[in-house]
């Protein structure tokens, strides 16, 4: 700065004014130099770095570029220039040094934050990230870094040792725990969720308390985001997955089979013994022919062995239309190409009720896709409902207004 001051003095300007003008000139020069250096760094150096990164065979460095790690790192250049010229401002050197230090701390925090986010992005490219996400841990480290950075900045500003501030934090621990309550709960919950492999990104979970029914799209320190099937997004606190119950459908997805559990209600007035004519008819059904022949021999042998008078239907054993129908549905499901062969297949009667006799079909499709599952289930029950009258059975249905009108019309005719 003395050179600039001497130049102004040679021009005939007084020492006081020359000193003032020299200071202003140096500030302008430093400002222009910083702007030029920053421009040169971003427009030239960063372009070269970007071009090199995009042409390498590695993918991890692209994430550093996307998170703008190098762009934020370039802000250190003006600070270096300011530090170099600060020796020319003897009266303000201490203040300038503090400002530069605080500026460097902020830049370092921004760079580390971007770098940690890039690390998380790189980690998510691996399959293990679905079962062991680290986003929560990254956020904890970021919080820790920002706390340390804030302490260093304040200690620099007030000119005290960071140790003094850190020791003072101990007295404020209760307040800090209150402020960071959600973060602490989220951290503990994140560790438990990860350690016990309770949820992963992509899992279908159901949590009625929070209105969540869909796929997990993000797991962070504080929240778990679920995209519901209606495309809305529900945000659930991480610790709620530990304290409350929820359903995770991952087991179904991993097993490769989706359960069908639905009943057909049979009108009990249509249930009865099979007539000889009906039995002969049933023998012509491909999936039932062997069953009818075997059952017929078994019943005939039992009745002869116990000297049963078969002229009365209630004596001994006899086939019923509901029993034959149940056997038919069992064999139909067994041969269905869309039903999982290695999982449980049951056709059972439940307790009769006011809506008739429930015949429950319990099986698993071999495709877990929702649309395919619904199509298979619909096709299955379309067939069961349509074939029931062939066995002399009627599916129960509460009478409608049309039924009452038909009955009234019939009574008027008679």
Protein Blocks (a to p, Z undefined) as FASTA:
>chain_A
ZZmmmmmmmnopafklmmmmmmmmmmmmmmmmmmmmmmmmmmmmmmmmmmmmmmpcbfkl
mmmmmnommmmmmmmmmmmmmmmmmmmmmmlmmmmmmmmmmmmmmmmmmmmmmmmmmmmm
mmmmpmklmmmccklmmmmmmmmmmmmmmmmmmmmmnopafklmmmmmmmmmmmmmmmmm
mmmmmmmmmmmmmmnomacehiacddfknopacddfbdcfkbccdddfkopacdddfklm
mmpccddfklmmmnopacddddddddfklgccddfklmmmmmmpmklmmmmmmmmmmmmm
mmmmnopafkbmkgcjdddfklmmmmmmmmmmmmpmkbcfkbccddddddddfkbcaddd
ddddfbfbfklmmmmmmmmmmmmmmmmmmnopacdddddfklmmmmmmmmmmZZ
